[in-house]
Amino acid sequence: MSSKSPEAFRTISEVSKDLSLPQHVLRFWETKFVQIKPIKRGGGRRYYRPEDVRLLKGIKSLLYNDGYTIRGVQKVIKENGTKKLLNTENLNKNFTDIEKDNNDPLNQRNLSQHSMNETKRKKLINVLDDLITLRKKLDN
């Protein structure tokens, strides 16, 4: 992040730079996720609160790291709310790995909706490893 206080509002250009996303992607996500509500000031300038930035990081993680579609992220937010996305500890966790709590019927219900079998998971990990190897070759 920039040298601003963690509680300071951020412009769209600052958020774009911090998240390594183009500004038009942030504007597009505003149309797809009603939870993203930057404050708009004179001339439509956007100012993002710290919780907006954390939510954007969570959405980015689900889309880019976990392979969710926009509709999938909308479903995760609808089912779980934004608390999991706002929690910075969970940003890099795979939301398909739901904690197993045998006393919580919600987790048992959601487990079948979000889990994948071990064969698919291994295939995805192999593909990811191949992509990382290719990326390293391209960077050299």
DSSP file (Angstrom, degrees, kcal/mol; ACC not computed):
  #  RESIDUE AA STRUCTURE BP1 BP2  ACC     N-H-->O    O-->H-N    N-H-->O    O-->H-N    TCO  KAPPA ALPHA  PHI   PSI    X-CA   Y-CA   Z-CA
    1    1 A M              0   0    0      0, 0.0    14,-0.0     0, 0.0    13,-0.0   0.000 360.0 360.0 360.0 170.4    0.0    0.0    0.0
    2    2 A S        -     0   0    0      1,-0.1    12,-0.0     3,-0.1     0, 0.0  -0.058 360.0 -89.7 -77.4-175.2    0.9    3.6   -0.2
    3    3 A S  S    S+     0   0    0      2,-0.0    -1,-0.1     3,-0.0     2,-0.0   0.387  90.5 114.0 -80.7   5.0    2.3    5.8    2.6
    4    4 A K  S    S-     0   0    0      1,-0.1     6,-0.0     2,-0.1     0, 0.0  -0.285  81.7 -87.4 -70.6 160.6   -1.2    6.8    3.6
    5    5 A S    >   -     0   0    0      1,-0.1     3,-1.8     4,-0.1    -1,-0.1  -0.367  37.2-116.8 -61.5 146.9   -2.7    5.7    6.9
    6    6 A P  T 3  S+     0   0    0      0, 0.0    -1,-0.1     0, 0.0    -2,-0.1   0.772 116.9  52.5 -59.4 -24.5   -4.4    2.3    6.8
    7    7 A E  T 3  S+     0   0    0     42,-0.1    -2,-0.0    43,-0.1     2,-0.0   0.521  87.8 110.2 -87.9  -5.6   -7.7    4.1    7.7
    8    8 A A  S <  S-     0   0    0     -3,-1.8     2,-0.1     1,-0.1    -4,-0.0  -0.341  74.4-110.0 -72.5 149.8   -7.3    6.7    4.9
    9    9 A F        -     0   0    0     40,-0.1     2,-0.4    -2,-0.0    40,-0.2  -0.475  32.9-143.5 -73.7 151.4   -9.6    6.6    1.8
   10   10 A R  E     -A   48   0A   0     38,-2.4    38,-3.6    -2,-0.1     2,-0.1  -0.910   6.6-127.0-119.9 144.6   -8.0    5.6   -1.5
   11   11 A T  E  >  -A   47   0A   0     -2,-0.4     4,-2.4    36,-0.2     5,-0.2  -0.388  34.0-105.7 -78.8 166.4   -8.6    6.9   -5.0
   12   12 A I  H  > S+     0   0    0     34,-0.7     4,-2.6     1,-0.2     5,-0.2   0.857 122.1  54.3 -63.3 -33.4   -9.4    4.4   -7.7
   13   13 A S  H  > S+     0   0    0      2,-0.2     4,-2.1     1,-0.2    -1,-0.2   0.896 109.0  47.7 -68.8 -37.3   -5.9    4.9   -9.1
   14   14 A E  H  > S+     0   0    0      2,-0.2     4,-2.8     1,-0.2    -2,-0.2   0.926 114.8  45.4 -66.5 -44.0   -4.3    4.0   -5.8
   15   15 A V  H  X S+     0   0    0     -4,-2.4     4,-2.5     2,-0.2     6,-0.2   0.910 111.8  53.2 -65.1 -41.5   -6.5    0.9   -5.4
   16   16 A S  H  X>S+     0   0    0     -4,-2.6     5,-2.2    -5,-0.2     4,-0.7   0.920 113.0  43.3 -58.6 -45.2   -5.9   -0.1   -9.0
   17   17 A K  H ><5S+     0   0    0     -4,-2.1     3,-0.5     3,-0.2    -2,-0.2   0.922 113.7  50.5 -67.4 -44.9   -2.1    0.1   -8.4
   18   18 A D  H 3<5S+     0   0    0     -4,-2.8    -2,-0.2     1,-0.2    -1,-0.2   0.856 118.8  37.3 -63.3 -36.1   -2.2   -1.6   -5.0
   19   19 A L  H 3<5S-     0   0    0     -4,-2.5    -1,-0.2    -5,-0.2    -2,-0.2   0.473 105.3-125.5 -94.8  -2.9   -4.3   -4.5   -6.4
   20   20 A S  T <<5 +     0   0    0     -4,-0.7    -3,-0.2    -3,-0.5    -4,-0.1   0.923  68.3 128.5  55.1  47.0   -2.5   -4.7   -9.8
   21   21 A L      < -     0   0    0     -5,-2.2    -1,-0.2    -6,-0.2    -2,-0.2  -0.971  64.8-107.5-128.9 144.4   -5.9   -4.3  -11.5
   22   22 A P    >>  -     0   0    0      0, 0.0     4,-1.3     0, 0.0     3,-0.8  -0.383  29.9-119.1 -66.6 151.4   -6.9   -1.9  -14.2
   23   23 A Q  H 3> S+     0   0    0      1,-0.2     4,-2.2     2,-0.2     5,-0.2   0.853 112.4  60.6 -60.2 -35.9   -9.3    0.8  -13.1
   24   24 A H  H 3> S+     0   0    0      1,-0.2     4,-2.2     2,-0.2    -1,-0.2   0.817 100.3  55.8 -65.7 -27.2  -12.0   -0.4  -15.6
   25   25 A V  H <> S+     0   0    0     -3,-0.8     4,-2.7     2,-0.2    -1,-0.2   0.915 107.1  49.2 -68.4 -42.2  -12.0   -3.8  -13.8
   26   26 A L  H  X S+     0   0    0     -4,-1.3     4,-1.6     2,-0.2    -2,-0.2   0.909 112.2  48.1 -62.4 -42.0  -12.8   -2.0  -10.5
   27   27 A R  H  X S+     0   0    0     -4,-2.2     4,-0.9     2,-0.2    -1,-0.2   0.902 111.8  50.3 -64.5 -40.3  -15.6    0.0  -12.1
   28   28 A F  H >X S+     0   0    0     -4,-2.2     4,-1.1     1,-0.2     3,-0.9   0.918 106.8  53.8 -63.5 -43.7  -17.0   -3.2  -13.7
   29   29 A W  H 3X S+     0   0    0     -4,-2.7     4,-2.6     1,-0.3     3,-0.4   0.843  99.9  62.5 -61.8 -32.1  -16.9   -5.1  -10.3
   30   30 A E  H 3< S+     0   0    0     -4,-1.6    -1,-0.3     1,-0.2    -2,-0.2   0.851 104.2  48.6 -59.2 -33.0  -19.0   -2.2   -8.8
   31   31 A T  H << S+     0   0    0     -3,-0.9    -1,-0.2    -4,-0.9    -2,-0.2   0.752 117.3  41.0 -78.4 -22.9  -21.7   -3.1  -11.3
   32   32 A K  H  < S+     0   0    0     -4,-1.1     2,-0.5    -3,-0.4    -2,-0.2   0.713 115.9  47.4 -96.8 -24.0  -21.5   -6.8  -10.4
   33   33 A F    ><  -     0   0    0     -4,-2.6     3,-1.8    -5,-0.2    -1,-0.2  -0.917  59.6-167.9-124.7 104.9  -21.1   -6.6   -6.6
   34   34 A V  T 3  S+     0   0    0     -2,-0.5    -1,-0.1     1,-0.3    -4,-0.1   0.684  84.5  72.3 -65.4 -16.0  -23.5   -4.3   -4.8
   35   35 A Q  T 3  S+     0   0    0     -3,-0.1     2,-0.9     1,-0.1    -1,-0.3   0.712  77.8  84.7 -72.1 -20.0  -21.3   -4.6   -1.7
   36   36 A I    <   +     0   0    0     -3,-1.8    -3,-0.1    -7,-0.2    -1,-0.1  -0.751  55.0 161.6 -85.9 109.3  -18.6   -2.5   -3.3
   37   37 A K        -     0   0    0     -2,-0.9    12,-0.1    12,-0.0    15,-0.1  -0.646  14.4-174.7-133.0  76.6  -19.7    1.1   -2.6
   38   38 A P        -     0   0    0      0, 0.0     2,-0.4     0, 0.0    10,-0.2  -0.374  35.7-106.4 -67.1 152.1  -17.0    3.6   -3.0
   39   39 A I  E     -B   47   0A   0      8,-2.6     8,-2.5    -2,-0.0     2,-0.5  -0.643  33.6-147.7 -77.3 133.3  -17.9    7.2   -2.0
   40   40 A K  E     +B   46   0A   0     -2,-0.4     6,-0.2     6,-0.2     2,-0.2  -0.908  20.4 177.1-108.7 127.9  -18.3    9.4   -5.0
   41   41 A R  E >>  -B   45   0A   0      4,-2.9     3,-1.9    -2,-0.5     4,-0.8  -0.412  47.8 -18.9-113.5-168.9  -17.4   13.0   -4.8
   42   42 A G  G >4 S+     0   0    0      1,-0.3     3,-1.1     2,-0.2    -1,-0.3   0.066 132.5   8.1 -38.6 128.5  -17.3   15.9   -7.2
   43   43 A G  G 34 S-     0   0    0      1,-0.2    -1,-0.3    -3,-0.1    -2,-0.0   0.631 129.1 -69.9  72.7  13.8  -17.3   14.8  -10.8
   44   44 A G  G <4 S+     0   0    0     -3,-1.9    -1,-0.2     1,-0.2    -2,-0.2   0.632  79.1 167.7  80.7  13.5  -17.9   11.2   -9.8
   45   45 A R  E <<  - B   0  41A   0     -3,-1.1    -4,-2.9    -4,-0.8     2,-0.4  -0.418  29.2-133.8 -63.9 134.1  -14.4   10.7   -8.3
   46   46 A R  E     - B   0  40A   0     -6,-0.2   -34,-0.7    -2,-0.1     2,-0.4  -0.720  20.3-171.6 -95.2 138.0  -14.3    7.4   -6.3
   47   47 A Y  E     -AB  11  39A   0     -8,-2.5    -8,-2.6    -2,-0.4     2,-0.4  -0.984  13.7-150.0-128.4 120.2  -12.9    7.1   -2.8
   48   48 A Y  E     -A   10   0A   0    -38,-3.6   -38,-2.4    -2,-0.4   -12,-0.0  -0.753   7.1-139.4 -95.2 131.1  -12.6    3.6   -1.4
   49   49 A R     >  -     0   0    0     -2,-0.4     4,-2.0   -40,-0.2     3,-0.5  -0.401  32.9-103.6 -76.0 161.6  -12.8    3.0    2.3
   50   50 A P  H  > S+     0   0    0      0, 0.0     4,-2.4     0, 0.0     5,-0.2   0.880 124.1  52.8 -56.2 -38.7  -10.4    0.4    3.8
   51   51 A E  H  > S+     0   0    0      1,-0.2     4,-2.1     2,-0.2     5,-0.1   0.832 105.9  54.3 -68.2 -30.0  -13.2   -2.2    4.0
   52   52 A D  H  > S+     0   0    0     -3,-0.5     4,-2.5     2,-0.2    -1,-0.2   0.916 109.1  48.3 -64.7 -42.4  -13.9   -1.6    0.3
   53   53 A V  H  X S+     0   0    0     -4,-2.0     4,-2.4     2,-0.2    -2,-0.2   0.915 111.5  49.1 -65.4 -42.9  -10.3   -2.4   -0.5
   54   54 A R  H  X S+     0   0    0     -4,-2.4     4,-2.2     2,-0.2    -1,-0.2   0.901 111.4  50.0 -62.9 -39.8  -10.3   -5.5    1.7
   55   55 A L  H  X S+     0   0    0     -4,-2.1     4,-2.6     2,-0.2    -2,-0.2   0.914 110.1  50.2 -63.9 -42.8  -13.5   -6.7    0.0
   56   56 A L  H  X S+     0   0    0     -4,-2.5     4,-2.8     2,-0.2    -2,-0.2   0.890 109.3  51.7 -62.3 -39.5  -11.9   -6.0   -3.4
   57   57 A K  H  X S+     0   0    0     -4,-2.4     4,-2.5     2,-0.2    -1,-0.2   0.911 110.9  48.5 -62.3 -41.6   -8.8   -8.1   -2.4
   58   58 A G  H  X S+     0   0    0     -4,-2.2     4,-2.3     2,-0.2    -2,-0.2   0.910 112.3  47.5 -65.0 -42.4  -11.1  -10.9   -1.3
   59   59 A I  H  X S+     0   0    0     -4,-2.6     4,-2.6     2,-0.2     5,-0.2   0.920 112.1  50.5 -63.9 -44.0  -13.0  -10.8   -4.6
   60   60 A K  H  X>S+     0   0    0     -4,-2.8     4,-3.3     1,-0.2     5,-0.6   0.919 109.4  51.4 -60.2 -42.9   -9.8  -10.7   -6.6
   61   61 A S  I  X>S+     0   0    0     -4,-2.5     5,-1.8     1,-0.2     4,-1.8   0.919 111.7  46.3 -61.3 -44.2   -8.5  -13.7   -4.6
   62   62 A L  I  <5S+     0   0    0     -4,-2.3     6,-2.6     3,-0.2    -1,-0.2   0.920 119.6  40.3 -64.6 -42.6  -11.6  -15.7   -5.3
   63   63 A L  I  <5S+     0   0    0     -4,-2.6     4,-0.2     4,-0.2    -2,-0.2   0.938 128.8  26.4 -72.2 -47.2  -11.6  -14.8   -9.0
   64   64 A Y  I  <5S+     0   0    0     -4,-3.3    -3,-0.2    -5,-0.2    -2,-0.2   0.824 132.1  30.1 -91.9 -34.2   -7.9  -15.0   -9.8
   65   65 A N  I  <<S+     0   0    0     -4,-1.8    -3,-0.2    -5,-0.6    -4,-0.1   0.859 127.3  35.3 -93.8 -40.5   -6.6  -17.5   -7.2
   66   66 A D  S   <S-     0   0    0     -5,-1.8    -3,-0.2    -4,-0.1    -4,-0.1   0.514 101.1-122.5 -97.7  -5.6   -9.5  -19.8   -6.6
   67   67 A G        +     0   0    0     -6,-0.3    -4,-0.2    -4,-0.2    -3,-0.1   0.694  52.8 157.2  77.5  18.9  -10.9  -19.9  -10.1
   68   68 A Y        -     0   0    0     -6,-2.6    -1,-0.2    -7,-0.1     2,-0.2  -0.409  37.1-130.5 -72.9 153.6  -14.4  -18.6   -9.2
   69   69 A T     >  -     0   0    0     -2,-0.1     4,-2.4     1,-0.1     5,-0.2  -0.498  31.4-102.7 -88.5 170.0  -16.6  -17.0  -11.8
   70   70 A I  H  > S+     0   0    0      1,-0.2     4,-2.5     2,-0.2     5,-0.2   0.926 126.8  50.3 -60.3 -43.2  -18.3  -13.7  -11.0
   71   71 A R  H  > S+     0   0    0      1,-0.2     4,-2.0     2,-0.2    -1,-0.2   0.882 108.9  52.7 -62.5 -37.4  -21.5  -15.6  -10.5
   72   72 A G  H  > S+     0   0    0      2,-0.2     4,-2.3     1,-0.2    -2,-0.2   0.904 109.5  47.6 -64.2 -41.9  -19.7  -18.0   -8.1
   73   73 A V  H  X S+     0   0    0     -4,-2.4     4,-2.7     2,-0.2     5,-0.2   0.901 109.7  53.7 -66.1 -40.2  -18.3  -15.1   -6.1
   74   74 A Q  H  X S+     0   0    0     -4,-2.5     4,-2.5     1,-0.2    -1,-0.2   0.902 109.7  48.8 -58.7 -40.2  -21.8  -13.5   -5.9
   75   75 A K  H  X S+     0   0    0     -4,-2.0     4,-2.7     2,-0.2     5,-0.2   0.908 109.7  50.9 -66.9 -42.6  -23.1  -16.9   -4.6
   76   76 A V  H  X S+     0   0    0     -4,-2.3     4,-3.0     1,-0.2     5,-0.4   0.929 113.0  46.2 -59.7 -45.2  -20.3  -17.1   -2.0
   77   77 A I  H  X S+     0   0    0     -4,-2.7     4,-2.4     1,-0.2    -2,-0.2   0.908 112.7  50.1 -65.1 -41.4  -21.1  -13.5   -0.8
   78   78 A K  H  < S+     0   0    0     -4,-2.5    -2,-0.2    -5,-0.2    -1,-0.2   0.909 118.6  38.1 -62.8 -42.3  -24.9  -14.3   -0.8
   79   79 A E  H  < S+     0   0    0     -4,-2.7    -2,-0.2    -5,-0.1    -1,-0.2   0.863 133.8  21.2 -78.3 -37.4  -24.4  -17.5    1.3
   80   80 A N  H  < S-     0   0    0     -4,-3.0     3,-0.4    -5,-0.2     4,-0.3   0.539  97.1-134.0-111.2  -9.8  -21.6  -16.3    3.6
   81   81 A G     <  -     0   0    0     -4,-2.4     4,-0.3    -5,-0.4     3,-0.3  -0.237  41.2 -69.2  76.0-176.0  -21.8  -12.5    3.6
   82   82 A T  S  > S+     0   0    0      1,-0.2     4,-2.6     2,-0.1     5,-0.2   0.506 108.9  93.8 -92.3  -4.4  -18.8  -10.3    3.2
   83   83 A K  H  > S+     0   0    0     -3,-0.4     4,-1.4     1,-0.2    -1,-0.2   0.899  86.1  48.5 -57.8 -42.6  -17.3  -11.1    6.6
   84   84 A K  H  4 S+     0   0    0     -4,-0.3     6,-0.3    -3,-0.3    -1,-0.2   0.871 113.8  47.0 -66.2 -35.0  -15.1  -13.9    5.2
   85   85 A L  H  4 S+     0   0    0     -4,-0.3    -1,-0.2     1,-0.2    -2,-0.2   0.849 111.1  51.2 -74.1 -32.9  -13.8  -11.7    2.4
   86   86 A L  H  < S+     0   0    0     -4,-2.6     2,-0.8   -29,-0.1    -1,-0.2   0.726  88.3  92.4 -76.7 -20.5  -13.2   -8.8    4.8
   87   87 A N    ><  -     0   0    0     -4,-1.4     3,-1.7    -5,-0.2     4,-0.4  -0.645  68.1-154.6 -77.3 111.8  -11.1  -11.0    7.1
   88   88 A T  G >  S+     0   0    0     -2,-0.8     3,-0.8     1,-0.3     4,-0.4   0.742  89.1  66.3 -63.0 -22.9   -7.6  -10.6    5.9
   89   89 A E  G 3  S+     0   0    0      1,-0.2     3,-0.3     2,-0.1    -1,-0.3   0.809 103.8  46.2 -66.7 -27.3   -6.6  -13.9    7.3
   90   90 A N  G X  S+     0   0    0     -3,-1.7     3,-1.3    -6,-0.3    -1,-0.2   0.479  83.1  96.9 -93.8  -2.8   -8.9  -15.6    4.8
   91   91 A L  T <  S+     0   0    0     -3,-0.8    -1,-0.2    -4,-0.4    -2,-0.1   0.867  92.9  34.8 -59.4 -38.1   -7.8  -13.7    1.7
   92   92 A N  T 3  S+     0   0    0     -4,-0.4    -1,-0.3    -3,-0.3     2,-0.2   0.375  97.1 103.4 -99.2   5.6   -5.4  -16.3    0.5
   93   93 A K  S <  S-     0   0    0     -3,-1.3     2,-0.6     1,-0.1   -27,-0.1  -0.588  79.7-111.9 -84.7 150.7   -7.4  -19.3    1.7
   94   94 A N    >   -     0   0    0     -2,-0.2     3,-2.1     1,-0.1    -2,-0.1  -0.725  18.1-149.1 -82.1 120.1   -9.3  -21.4   -0.8
   95   95 A F  T 3  S+     0   0    0     -2,-0.6    -1,-0.1     1,-0.3    19,-0.0   0.576  93.6  70.9 -70.1  -7.2  -13.0  -20.9   -0.1
   96   96 A T  T 3  S+     0   0    0      1,-0.2     2,-1.2     2,-0.0    -1,-0.3   0.654  82.1  79.3 -79.5 -13.9  -13.6  -24.4   -1.4
   97   97 A D  S <  S-     0   0    0     -3,-2.1     2,-0.3    18,-0.1    -1,-0.2  -0.731  71.4-174.6 -92.9  88.6  -11.9  -25.6    1.8
   98   98 A I        -     0   0    0     -2,-1.2    -2,-0.0    13,-0.1    -3,-0.0  -0.663  31.1-106.6 -86.4 136.5  -14.7  -25.2    4.3
   99   99 A E        -     0   0    0     -2,-0.3     2,-0.8     1,-0.1    -1,-0.1  -0.345  32.9-124.0 -60.6 139.9  -13.9  -25.9    7.9
  100  100 A K        +     0   0    0     -3,-0.0     2,-0.5     3,-0.0    -1,-0.1  -0.799  39.4 164.0 -92.2 114.0  -15.4  -29.2    9.0
  101  101 A D    >   -     0   0    0     -2,-0.8     3,-2.0     3,-0.2     7,-0.2  -0.930  22.7-161.9-128.8 105.1  -17.7  -28.7   12.0
  102  102 A N  T 3  S+     0   0    0     -2,-0.5    -1,-0.1     1,-0.3     6,-0.0   0.685  89.9  56.6 -63.9 -17.5  -19.9  -31.7   12.6
  103  103 A N  T 3  S+     0   0    0      1,-0.1    -1,-0.3    -3,-0.1    -3,-0.0   0.531  90.8  81.2 -90.4  -6.2  -22.2  -29.7   14.8
  104  104 A D    <>  -     0   0    0     -3,-2.0     4,-1.5     1,-0.2     3,-0.4  -0.856  56.9-170.4-105.8 104.1  -22.9  -27.0   12.1
  105  105 A P  H  > S+     0   0    0      0, 0.0     4,-2.2     0, 0.0     5,-0.2   0.778  84.8  62.8 -64.8 -25.3  -25.5  -28.1    9.6
  106  106 A L  H  > S+     0   0    0      2,-0.2     4,-2.9     1,-0.2     5,-0.2   0.927 103.6  47.6 -65.2 -42.9  -24.8  -25.1    7.4
  107  107 A N  H  > S+     0   0    0     -3,-0.4     4,-2.0     1,-0.2    -1,-0.2   0.884 110.7  52.1 -65.1 -36.8  -21.2  -26.3    6.8
  108  108 A Q  H  X S+     0   0    0     -4,-1.5     4,-0.9    -7,-0.2    -1,-0.2   0.908 112.9  45.1 -64.9 -40.0  -22.5  -29.8    6.0
  109  109 A R  H  X S+     0   0    0     -4,-2.2     4,-0.6     1,-0.2     3,-0.5   0.935 116.4  44.5 -68.3 -45.6  -24.9  -28.4    3.5
  110  110 A N  H  X S+     0   0    0     -4,-2.9     4,-1.8     1,-0.2     3,-0.4   0.755  99.5  72.4 -71.8 -24.4  -22.3  -26.0    1.9
  111  111 A L  H  X S+     0   0    0     -4,-2.0     4,-1.9     1,-0.3    -1,-0.2   0.896  97.3  48.4 -58.8 -41.2  -19.6  -28.7    1.8
  112  112 A S  H  < S+     0   0    0     -4,-0.9    -1,-0.3    -3,-0.5    -2,-0.2   0.794 112.4  50.1 -70.1 -26.0  -21.4  -30.6   -1.0
  113  113 A Q  H  < S+     0   0    0     -4,-0.6    -1,-0.2    -3,-0.4    -2,-0.2   0.785 122.8  27.0 -81.1 -27.5  -21.8  -27.3   -3.0
  114  114 A H  H  < S+     0   0    0     -4,-1.8    -2,-0.2    -3,-0.1    -3,-0.2   0.532  97.3  92.5-117.6  -8.1  -18.2  -26.1   -2.7
  115  115 A S     <  -     0   0    0     -4,-1.9     2,-0.3    -5,-0.3   -18,-0.1  -0.482  52.9-157.2 -88.4 160.9  -16.0  -29.2   -2.3
  116  116 A M        -     0   0    0     -2,-0.1    -2,-0.0   -20,-0.1    -3,-0.0  -0.959  27.2 -98.5-132.3 154.2  -14.3  -31.0   -5.2
  117  117 A N     >  -     0   0    0     -2,-0.3     4,-2.2     1,-0.1     3,-0.2  -0.247  35.2-109.3 -71.3 162.8  -13.0  -34.6   -5.2
  118  118 A E  H  > S+     0   0    0      1,-0.2     4,-2.5     2,-0.2     5,-0.2   0.822 115.2  57.9 -62.8 -34.3   -9.4  -35.3   -4.7
  119  119 A T  H  > S+     0   0    0      2,-0.2     4,-2.2     1,-0.2    -1,-0.2   0.938 109.6  43.7 -62.6 -47.2   -8.8  -36.3   -8.3
  120  120 A K  H  > S+     0   0    0      1,-0.2     4,-2.6     2,-0.2    -2,-0.2   0.906 112.8  52.7 -64.1 -41.4  -10.0  -32.9   -9.6
  121  121 A R  H  X S+     0   0    0     -4,-2.2     4,-2.3     1,-0.2    -2,-0.2   0.917 109.9  48.1 -61.5 -43.2   -8.0  -31.1   -7.0
  122  122 A K  H  X S+     0   0    0     -4,-2.5     4,-2.4     2,-0.2    -1,-0.2   0.893 110.8  51.3 -64.8 -39.9   -4.8  -33.0   -7.9
  123  123 A K  H  X S+     0   0    0     -4,-2.2     4,-2.4     2,-0.2    -2,-0.2   0.922 110.9  48.1 -62.6 -43.0   -5.4  -32.2  -11.6
  124  124 A L  H  X S+     0   0    0     -4,-2.6     4,-2.6     1,-0.2    -2,-0.2   0.895 110.4  51.3 -64.7 -39.4   -5.8  -28.5  -10.8
  125  125 A I  H  X S+     0   0    0     -4,-2.3     4,-2.6     2,-0.2    -1,-0.2   0.906 110.1  49.9 -64.2 -40.7   -2.7  -28.5   -8.7
  126  126 A N  H  X S+     0   0    0     -4,-2.4     4,-2.4     2,-0.2    -2,-0.2   0.915 111.4  48.4 -62.8 -43.0   -0.7  -30.1  -11.5
  127  127 A V  H  X S+     0   0    0     -4,-2.4     4,-2.5     2,-0.2    -2,-0.2   0.919 111.7  50.1 -62.7 -43.1   -2.1  -27.5  -14.0
  128  128 A L  H  X S+     0   0    0     -4,-2.6     4,-2.5     1,-0.2    -2,-0.2   0.923 109.7  50.3 -61.6 -44.3   -1.2  -24.8  -11.6
  129  129 A D  H  X S+     0   0    0     -4,-2.6     4,-2.3     1,-0.2    -1,-0.2   0.909 110.7  50.0 -59.7 -42.2    2.3  -26.1  -11.2
  130  130 A D  H  X S+     0   0    0     -4,-2.4     4,-2.5     1,-0.2    -2,-0.2   0.909 110.7  49.5 -62.2 -42.1    2.7  -26.3  -14.9
  131  131 A L  H  X S+     0   0    0     -4,-2.5     4,-2.6     2,-0.2    -2,-0.2   0.893 110.1  50.4 -65.2 -39.7    1.5  -22.7  -15.3
  132  132 A I  H  X S+     0   0    0     -4,-2.5     4,-2.3     2,-0.2    -1,-0.2   0.917 111.0  49.2 -64.1 -42.7    4.0  -21.5  -12.6
  133  133 A T  H  X S+     0   0    0     -4,-2.3     4,-2.0     1,-0.2    -2,-0.2   0.923 112.5  47.6 -61.7 -44.8    6.8  -23.3  -14.4
  134  134 A L  H  X S+     0   0    0     -4,-2.5     4,-2.3     1,-0.2    -2,-0.2   0.899 110.0  52.8 -63.0 -40.5    5.8  -21.7  -17.7
  135  135 A R  H  X S+     0   0    0     -4,-2.6     4,-2.2     1,-0.2    -1,-0.2   0.909 108.0  50.9 -62.1 -42.1    5.6  -18.3  -16.1
  136  136 A K  H  X S+     0   0    0     -4,-2.3     4,-1.1     1,-0.2    -1,-0.2   0.894 109.7  50.5 -62.4 -39.5    9.1  -18.7  -14.6
  137  137 A K  H  < S+     0   0    0     -4,-2.0    -2,-0.2     1,-0.2    -1,-0.2   0.889 110.9  48.9 -65.5 -38.8   10.4  -19.6  -18.1
  138  138 A L  H  < S+     0   0    0     -4,-2.3    -2,-0.2     1,-0.2    -1,-0.2   0.861 108.5  53.6 -68.6 -35.3    8.7  -16.5  -19.6
  139  139 A D  H  <        0   0    0     -4,-2.2    -1,-0.2     1,-0.2    -2,-0.2   0.752 360.0 360.0 -71.9 -22.9   10.2  -14.3  -16.9
  140  140 A N     <        0   0    0     -4,-1.1    -1,-0.2    -3,-0.2    -2,-0.2   0.459 360.0 360.0 -86.0 360.0   13.7  -15.5  -17.6
